Amino acid sequence: MTPEETRKALEHIARLGGAILFGVADLSDVEDVSGEVRLTGLTTGISFGYRLSDIVLDGIVDHPTRTYQYHYRQVNILLDQIGLRMSGHIQETGCRAFPVPSSQVVDWDRFTGHISHRAVGRLAGLGWIGRNNLLVSPDYGSRVRYASVLTDLALPYDRPIEWGCGTCRECISACPGGAIGESLAQFDLQKCIETMDRIKKPANIGSRICGLCVKACSGKGQG
């Protein structure tokens, strides 16, 4: 198979699994951040995303709901399954592949995983990193969860797109902890973490999730 045909086959696997977004990134200049899995040589990143339920997100008012927690977990499981299937297909071609877990924290101090799914998605042309520090899709805003597969398989790359939040500031007013500023550089990760720890308590949720800026960023109004 040609690289173009292989890419189409992998996209087919992703979309059959429920992904609505698919892109391929050049990760040659991305730092290897994990101490558990050596990512050296895996310079192709496949990014894919699943759209979150609007109804579930619209049910969030001032703190995450149990329904959102369940939905969040199930979407993560689905994304991991897609990654596993794509990785299996890649390995059958004789190349290496690592399905990056959709929501595994490797560094708790920085609250990061093996690699940033947002960074891979941005380099794969699926969106830009918005004021809310999330990947913003031109069509779906931040209402998408992502996962990645890293590989040494040669595939056609996509190109990053320009930052496009424009005059939209819905996420700033939606954040209950004041963690979001006028620019990405002003995003306060510590405030975000503290807010998640605080607002999950009313619903007795153990997960460190929020959903308020995700809900606010629907993709409408950007430009």
C-alpha positions as CSV (number, residue, x, y, z in Angstrom):
1,M,0.0,0.0,0.0
2,T,1.1,3.6,-0.7
3,P,1.4,6.0,2.3
4,E,-1.8,7.7,1.0
5,E,-3.7,4.4,0.9
6,T,-2.4,3.5,4.4
7,R,-3.6,6.8,5.7
8,K,-7.1,6.2,4.2
9,A,-7.2,2.8,5.8
10,L,-6.3,4.2,9.2
11,E,-8.9,7.0,8.9
12,H,-11.5,4.4,8.0
13,I,-10.7,2.5,11.2
14,A,-11.0,5.7,13.2
15,R,-14.3,6.7,11.7
16,L,-15.8,3.3,12.0
17,G,-15.0,3.5,15.7
18,G,-16.9,6.8,16.0
19,A,-14.2,9.5,15.5
20,I,-15.4,12.6,13.6
21,L,-12.0,14.2,13.3
22,F,-8.7,12.7,11.9
23,G,-5.4,14.2,11.1
24,V,-1.7,13.3,10.9
25,A,1.1,15.4,12.4
26,D,4.8,15.7,12.0
27,L,6.3,15.3,15.5
28,S,10.0,15.6,14.6
29,D,10.4,18.6,16.9
30,V,8.2,17.4,19.8
31,E,9.9,16.6,23.0
32,D,9.8,13.0,24.4
33,V,8.0,13.7,27.7
34,S,7.5,10.2,29.1
35,G,9.8,8.2,31.3
36,E,7.7,5.0,31.0
37,V,7.6,4.6,27.2
38,R,10.4,5.6,24.9
39,L,8.9,7.6,22.1
40,T,12.2,8.2,20.2
41,G,11.7,7.6,16.5
42,L,7.9,7.8,16.6
43,T,7.8,11.0,14.7
44,T,4.4,10.6,13.1
45,G,1.4,11.5,15.2
46,I,-2.2,10.4,14.3
47,S,-4.8,12.5,16.0
48,F,-8.5,11.6,16.2
49,G,-11.4,13.0,18.1
50,Y,-14.9,12.1,19.3
51,R,-17.6,14.7,19.7
52,L,-19.0,15.0,23.2
53,S,-22.8,15.0,23.6
54,D,-24.3,18.5,23.5
55,I,-27.2,17.3,25.7
56,V,-24.7,16.1,28.4
57,L,-22.7,19.3,28.2
58,D,-25.8,21.5,28.4
59,G,-26.7,19.8,31.6
60,I,-23.6,21.3,33.3
61,V,-24.6,24.5,35.1
62,D,-22.1,25.4,37.8
63,H,-20.2,22.1,38.4
64,P,-19.7,18.8,36.6
65,T,-22.5,16.3,36.8
66,R,-22.3,12.6,37.3
67,T,-23.7,12.1,33.8
68,Y,-20.9,14.1,32.4
69,Q,-18.4,12.1,34.4
70,Y,-19.8,8.8,33.0
71,H,-19.9,10.2,29.5
72,Y,-16.3,11.5,29.8
73,R,-15.1,8.0,30.9
74,Q,-17.0,6.2,28.2
75,V,-15.6,8.5,25.5
76,N,-12.1,7.9,26.8
77,I,-12.6,4.1,26.6
78,L,-13.9,4.4,23.0
79,L,-10.9,6.6,22.0
80,D,-8.6,4.0,23.5
81,Q,-10.2,1.2,21.6
82,I,-9.8,3.2,18.3
83,G,-6.2,3.7,19.1
84,L,-5.6,0.0,19.8
85,R,-7.2,-0.9,16.5
86,M,-5.1,1.5,14.5
87,S,-1.9,0.5,16.3
88,G,-2.6,-3.2,15.5
89,H,-3.1,-2.3,11.9
90,I,0.2,-0.4,11.8
91,Q,2.1,-3.2,13.5
92,E,0.9,-5.6,10.8
93,T,2.7,-3.4,8.3
94,G,6.0,-4.0,10.2
95,C,6.1,-0.5,11.7
96,R,6.1,0.5,15.4
97,A,3.0,2.1,17.0
98,F,2.1,3.4,20.5
99,P,-1.6,4.1,21.3
100,V,-1.3,7.0,23.7
101,P,-3.9,6.6,26.5
102,S,-6.6,9.2,26.2
103,S,-6.6,10.2,29.8
104,Q,-3.5,8.9,31.7
105,V,-1.6,11.2,33.9
106,V,2.2,10.5,33.8
107,D,3.4,13.7,35.6
108,W,1.0,14.8,38.3
109,D,2.9,18.0,39.1
110,R,2.4,19.3,35.6
111,F,-0.8,17.3,35.1
112,T,0.4,15.9,31.8
113,G,0.4,12.5,30.0
114,H,2.9,10.8,27.7
115,I,2.3,13.5,25.1
116,S,-0.2,16.4,24.7
117,H,-3.2,15.2,22.6
118,R,-3.9,18.9,22.1
119,A,-0.4,19.5,20.7
120,V,-0.7,16.5,18.3
121,G,-4.2,17.7,17.2
122,R,-3.0,21.2,16.5
123,L,0.0,20.0,14.5
124,A,-2.4,17.6,12.6
125,G,-4.5,20.6,11.6
126,L,-7.6,19.8,13.6
127,G,-7.7,23.1,15.5
128,W,-5.8,25.7,17.5
129,I,-5.1,26.0,21.2
130,G,-7.6,28.5,22.5
131,R,-7.7,30.9,25.5
132,N,-9.1,27.9,27.5
133,N,-5.9,25.9,26.9
134,L,-7.9,23.4,24.9
135,L,-7.9,22.4,21.3
136,V,-10.5,24.3,19.5
137,S,-12.0,22.8,16.4
138,P,-13.4,25.3,13.8
139,D,-16.6,23.2,13.6
140,Y,-17.1,21.9,17.1
141,G,-15.1,24.2,19.4
142,S,-13.8,22.4,22.4
143,R,-16.6,19.9,22.5
144,V,-14.4,17.1,21.3
145,R,-12.1,14.7,23.2
146,Y,-8.9,13.4,21.5
147,A,-6.4,10.6,21.6
148,S,-3.3,9.9,19.6
149,V,-1.3,7.1,18.1
150,L,2.5,7.7,17.6
151,T,4.3,5.7,15.0
152,D,7.4,5.6,12.7
153,L,5.1,4.8,9.8
154,A,5.5,7.3,6.9
155,L,2.2,9.0,6.2
156,P,1.2,12.3,4.5
157,Y,1.1,15.1,7.1
158,D,-1.5,17.8,7.6
159,R,-0.6,21.4,8.4
160,P,-1.5,23.4,11.5
161,I,-4.2,26.0,11.1
162,E,-4.1,29.6,12.3
163,W,-5.4,30.6,15.8
164,G,-9.0,31.6,15.4
165,C,-10.7,32.5,18.7
166,G,-11.0,36.0,17.4
167,T,-13.3,38.1,19.5
168,C,-15.0,35.1,21.2
169,R,-14.5,35.2,25.0
170,E,-17.2,32.8,26.2
171,C,-14.7,30.6,28.0
172,I,-13.4,33.5,30.1
173,S,-16.8,34.3,31.6
174,A,-17.7,30.6,32.0
175,C,-14.6,29.7,34.1
176,P,-15.6,29.7,37.8
177,G,-12.0,30.0,38.9
178,G,-10.7,32.9,36.8
179,A,-8.1,30.6,35.2
180,I,-8.6,31.9,31.7
181,G,-7.2,35.2,30.5
182,E,-7.3,37.2,27.3
183,S,-4.4,35.2,25.8
184,L,-3.2,31.6,26.0
185,A,-0.1,32.9,27.9
186,Q,-2.4,34.1,30.7
187,F,-4.0,30.7,31.3
188,D,-3.4,29.7,34.9
189,L,-3.1,25.9,35.2
190,Q,-2.8,26.0,39.0
191,K,-6.1,27.9,39.3
192,C,-7.7,25.5,36.8
193,I,-6.6,22.5,38.9
194,E,-7.7,24.1,42.2
195,T,-11.1,24.9,40.6
196,M,-11.6,21.3,39.4
197,D,-10.8,20.0,42.9
198,R,-13.3,22.5,44.4
199,I,-16.3,22.2,42.1
200,K,-16.3,18.4,41.8
201,K,-17.3,18.2,45.4
202,P,-21.0,19.2,45.2
203,A,-21.7,16.3,42.8
204,N,-19.5,13.9,44.8
205,I,-17.3,13.3,41.8
206,G,-13.9,11.7,42.2
207,S,-12.5,12.7,38.8
208,R,-10.6,15.9,38.3
209,I,-13.0,17.3,35.6
210,C,-15.0,20.4,35.1
211,G,-16.6,20.8,31.6
212,L,-17.7,24.5,32.0
213,C,-15.2,25.9,29.4
214,V,-15.8,22.9,27.2
215,K,-19.5,23.7,27.2
216,A,-18.9,27.4,26.5
217,C,-16.7,26.7,23.5
218,S,-19.2,25.3,20.9
219,G,-17.3,26.5,17.8
220,K,-19.8,29.2,17.1
221,G,-18.6,32.8,17.0
222,Q,-14.9,32.0,16.3
223,G,-13.3,33.8,13.4
